């Protein structure tokens, strides 16, 4: 508890117990958004097989960048 | 008083030469850049980027902001023999060690940097296409906008901010360190695995940044060994009595425009607040190097960071503190030094991003790179039931940064766009209008044959006389369209320009 209070002071005067935060994470808008995101990701993952380097292991091992800055 | 925050980004790109047994990254980088330059100088081939070389006369990368050069420090070398060109947008495009590197022209606000950073990507994309025309069937150059090869080798994306020479350096170190450690929550480009020395790659599955594993010191001159959170290179490329340039090496290269916007915009405001000494002097991280890694490894954004006075705070709490100070500062002092109305947009977006980071980070897919990358890496892992150390996840990480439009994973993520792509295309050949880059870029476009060399703070003209004429540009906010636009439009020749400039 003591530590919590101290951390509050360092960061800001703003209350982190923002009313509404808890509801918002399960609000219809939020659910709709996460469904849309999931749908888009599924579409993207379908495409990735075409895009991903055919031999991923070889590709990762051969990606070497020496010298910089 | 905070000085006008002229700013810009230098990006070193990863490069792969496919289809050859023993690739040489230096010749690959040279081919890439030379191919672009020849494309642009073809008649009708674009805005005519001339083959004007870089002028090294004022370069001194070994100078230290602290006023001395430590004997043990590894001074950066200048490689004058490699390709090094100035473009008509005021940018510098060159081979740095074993990478192609592009430094944006000087910009006056964070949105202008986003535009120029997007233009830089377009230049690299055009370069790949041009170079591949020269290569035999089966060979290809591929460029990656990332900062690590996953094997312990890192290359940089450096930011630059103009600052007041009079600001005590210790104050810059204290507050900039706090920001650099904690801003990672929105600037991180994300990385699969770990590259901290003596740790297994799969010691952690995923972290916020590409770069945090490579930093070992709090303050120093090096950029390749014992990398410091605050780099002390003292090369203002401007009047050294008035200015210093803070050369920031601790950041990641971003693909998300929102991330670049916030990285540059929040840091510019932070540094103005340091100059005007409005930040809480009691907030200082106790162990910045450890904290840098702790924040990067903390996907829950909940790790408490120790402060020098015994208190602790999370990265988000410290960011909220800086945001509140920034709001108050802009209200009281105005936005003139930090980009005008763009600065108001920066703090609004800064707040929205912090709110989302607390509530549900997936709201920031398409705005923050580590969240965007993690979204697709996790989705792929779940769909195929992969182990955390499956190399296909490391391959996805690399391909997120692949700049080939048809291969880039980032390009498929539908990320939020802040600048019009048509404006970005134009910015590959046209400079920002509100810094000295305007004078440099427009002179190069108008009189490419009469400019012998150029660098950040001067240009050398061949005016036909016996001696070459150097035009100094020691003030980054002069040489704008407002200052010299009419002059450049009405001068019929270089001779007339030089006469009128010296009149």
HADDOCK unambig.tbl for C-alpha pairs under 7 A between the chains (distance, minus, plus):
assign (segid A and resid 6 and name CA) (segid B and resid 311 and name CA) 6.44 0.50 0.50
assign (segid A and resid 7 and name CA) (segid B and resid 311 and name CA) 6.91 0.50 0.50
assign (segid A and resid 7 and name CA) (segid B and resid 312 and name CA) 5.76 0.50 0.50
assign (segid A and resid 7 and name CA) (segid B and resid 313 and name CA) 4.97 0.50 0.50
assign (segid A and resid 10 and name CA) (segid B and resid 313 and name CA) 6.40 0.50 0.50
assign (segid A and resid 10 and name CA) (segid B and resid 318 and name CA) 6.93 0.50 0.50
assign (segid A and resid 11 and name CA) (segid B and resid 313 and name CA) 6.52 0.50 0.50
assign (segid A and resid 11 and name CA) (segid B and resid 317 and name CA) 4.10 0.50 0.50
assign (segid A and resid 11 and name CA) (segid B and resid 318 and name CA) 4.70 0.50 0.50
assign (segid A and resid 11 and name CA) (segid B and resid 320 and name CA) 5.93 0.50 0.50
assign (segid A and resid 11 and name CA) (segid B and resid 321 and name CA) 4.71 0.50 0.50
assign (segid A and resid 12 and name CA) (segid B and resid 317 and name CA) 6.72 0.50 0.50
assign (segid A and resid 12 and name CA) (segid B and resid 320 and name CA) 6.05 0.50 0.50
assign (segid A and resid 12 and name CA) (segid B and resid 321 and name CA) 4.82 0.50 0.50
assign (segid A and resid 21 and name CA) (segid B and resid 359 and name CA) 6.83 0.50 0.50
assign (segid A and resid 25 and name CA) (segid B and resid 359 and name CA) 6.90 0.50 0.50
assign (segid A and resid 41 and name CA) (segid B and resid 376 and name CA) 6.96 0.50 0.50
assign (segid A and resid 45 and name CA) (segid B and resid 380 and name CA) 6.47 0.50 0.50
assign (segid A and resid 51 and name CA) (segid B and resid 407 and name CA) 5.52 0.50 0.50
assign (segid A and resid 56 and name CA) (segid B and resid 391 and name CA) 6.58 0.50 0.50
assign (segid A and resid 56 and name CA) (segid B and resid 392 and name CA) 5.44 0.50 0.50
assign (segid A and resid 56 and name CA) (segid B and resid 395 and name CA) 5.69 0.50 0.50
assign (segid A and resid 57 and name CA) (segid B and resid 391 and name CA) 5.60 0.50 0.50
assign (segid A and resid 57 and name CA) (segid B and resid 392 and name CA) 6.73 0.50 0.50
assign (segid A and resid 60 and name CA) (segid B and resid 391 and name CA) 6.93 0.50 0.50
assign (segid A and resid 60 and name CA) (segid B and resid 394 and name CA) 6.65 0.50 0.50
assign (segid A and resid 60 and name CA) (segid B and resid 395 and name CA) 5.65 0.50 0.50
assign (segid A and resid 63 and name CA) (segid B and resid 149 and name CA) 6.18 0.50 0.50
assign (segid A and resid 64 and name CA) (segid B and resid 149 and name CA) 5.61 0.50 0.50
assign (segid A and resid 65 and name CA) (segid B and resid 14 and name CA) 6.57 0.50 0.50
assign (segid A and resid 65 and name CA) (segid B and resid 149 and name CA) 5.81 0.50 0.50
assign (segid A and resid 65 and name CA) (segid B and resid 153 and name CA) 6.19 0.50 0.50
assign (segid A and resid 66 and name CA) (segid B and resid 98 and name CA) 6.85 0.50 0.50
assign (segid A and resid 66 and name CA) (segid B and resid 153 and name CA) 6.06 0.50 0.50
assign (segid A and resid 67 and name CA) (segid B and resid 97 and name CA) 5.82 0.50 0.50
assign (segid A and resid 67 and name CA) (segid B and resid 98 and name CA) 5.46 0.50 0.50
assign (segid A and resid 68 and name CA) (segid B and resid 96 and name CA) 6.84 0.50 0.50
assign (segid A and resid 68 and name CA) (segid B and resid 97 and name CA) 5.54 0.50 0.50
assign (segid A and resid 68 and name CA) (segid B and resid 98 and name CA) 6.17 0.50 0.50
assign (segid A and resid 68 and name CA) (segid B and resid 99 and name CA) 6.55 0.50 0.50
assign (segid A and resid 68 and name CA) (segid B and resid 154 and name CA) 6.98 0.50 0.50
assign (segid A and resid 68 and name CA) (segid B and resid 155 and name CA) 4.83 0.50 0.50
assign (segid A and resid 68 and name CA) (segid B and resid 224 and name CA) 6.97 0.50 0.50
assign (segid A and resid 69 and name CA) (segid B and resid 155 and name CA) 5.75 0.50 0.50
assign (segid A and resid 69 and name CA) (segid B and resid 156 and name CA) 5.86 0.50 0.50
assign (segid A and resid 69 and name CA) (segid B and resid 223 and name CA) 5.94 0.50 0.50
assign (segid A and resid 69 and name CA) (segid B and resid 224 and name CA) 5.97 0.50 0.50
